[in-house]
Amino acid sequence: MAPPWTLHYPPGLPPEGRYPGIPLFGFLERGARRRPGKVALVDGARSFTYGDLWDRVCGAAGALAARGAAPGDRVLLRMSNAWTSVVAFYGALRAGCVVVPSSPQIGDAELLAQVADSEARIVLGEGEDPGAGDPPPRPLPSALAVLQYTSGTTGRPKAAMMSHGNLVANALQNARWFGWTARERTLGVLPICHTWGICICLNSTFAVGGTLVLVPRFDPEETLALAARHKATVLYGSATMFHRLLEAPRADLPALRHVKAGAMLTQGRLKERWDERYPKAPLQQGYGLTEASPESHNNPPHRFKAGTVGVPIQDTHCRVVDGTGSDVKEGVPGEVLLKGPQVTSGYWRRPGESPFLDGWLRTGDVGVMDSDGYLTIVDRLKDMLKFRGYTVSPNAVEECLLRHPAVKEAVVVGRPDERDGEVPVAFVVRAAAAAEQELIAHCRAALAPYEVPREVRFVDAIPRNAVGKPLRRELRDGVR
């Protein structure tokens, strides 16, 4: 019997799909063959056709081989949103190498840890052009393509192993779900050093023969101006980014139609506010994680269910289980497990740290599934607090705080306490004047007594990673 969520798929999309047996750069190669003169990439005043871009990718593959890179070698790329990074990424893959995408924002200690853990043979700096040469033999689609380091909380580097096939599948899963065509013009705001930026900006865009317009740095007004100038049709980003876009003056974006927030739960009235301002480009919400390349869930565009991340995408299956690994009933929270062609084979050189339970990927996220198969993410297992023996969901407290008009952003973490376990502490960015006791009283009126934060700390900004996820570890370290 088909899973209940397949009843709500976008019209015409079957539960199962076919995926070409090509390496990841095959999308770009196909575009160069079919539409060599079409613009594939725009970076400021520079633009590259599919034919131009593919020639540069093949040249970069040859240059890396001439520098000693052999198939299977790791090449670490400090990837900024620049055309050189796009060429280096696909060039390294064309050379048969394994790409280690790295953010230019990380510090030297973290960078050196990634280099050591991956045993990268070559490191290319931000914006560095790898050069040109004759490309070596082609890699197999089943080969390892990317080592994507997870954001984690332990500080120890751990990379999910993504094959060419994993990434090809997820690129097409996204494009098919939303009905992307060669007319798409993707605004590349997502950092392409991150798995979501790689999937959406690079792979999905080139899979359909679309055009990628790179955004070198996020500025709300400049981003909206670029979207208007280039008639962008696709805009994906973090919830934080969309909050900031709504603070900028409204732009005229008649072409925009595929808009999606991710990287964190879309809190408060974000979707309602966005849809009021841009009704022809409603905000979608989905779910994913690094180990799933990253997408696993999306809301059907024709049947959005508020508060949920939607249903499993094509060829993807989901379970919600208790601590023993048994399925829970509908409406009961448990850990989210996944299966699909986009799921990692495991962690790089971490045989003792399997992310699987009986062949299912353990996400570490706590979710609730309803009778239609729609999933609601309620928290992270590792972020849940134990206060005086009670389990506290930081997300529930954050949602409560965000309903106060003076709260712009809120993140709740636990402060270790010998007597009480973990005391809930809220970090708040204010939108208007508010006192600590006022916000605590607001929470007391809506939450259970054990959920109420015992302390509110006002900050100018919440520390976040490249795609907008709050760095809870930094906040926890600050309250110890």
Buried (B, 14 or more C-beta within 10 A) or exposed (E): EEEBBBEBBBEEBEBEBEBBEBBBBBBBBBBBEEBBEBBBBBBEEEBBBBBBBBBBBBBBBBBBBBBEBEBEBBBBBBBBBBBBBBBBBBBBBBBBBBBBBBBBEBEEEBBEBBBEBBEBBBBBEBBBBBBBBEBBEBBEBEBBBBBBBBBEBEEEBBBBBBBBBBBBBBBBBBBBBBBBEEEBBBBBBBBBBBBBBBBBBBBBBBBBBBBBBBBEEBEBEEBBEBBBEBBBBBBBBBBBBBBBBBEBEEBEBEBBBBBBBBBBBBBBEBBEBBBEBBEEBBBBBBBBBBBBBBBBBBBBBEBBBEEBBBBBBBBBBBBBBEEEBEEBEEEEBBBBBBBBBBBBBBBBEBEEEEBBEEEBBBBBBBBBBBEBBBBBBBBBBEBBBEBEEEEBBBBBBBBBBBBBEBBBBBBBBBBEEEEBBBBBBBBBBBBEEBEBEEBBEBBBEBBEEBBBBEEBBEBEEBBBBBBBBBBBBEBBEBBE
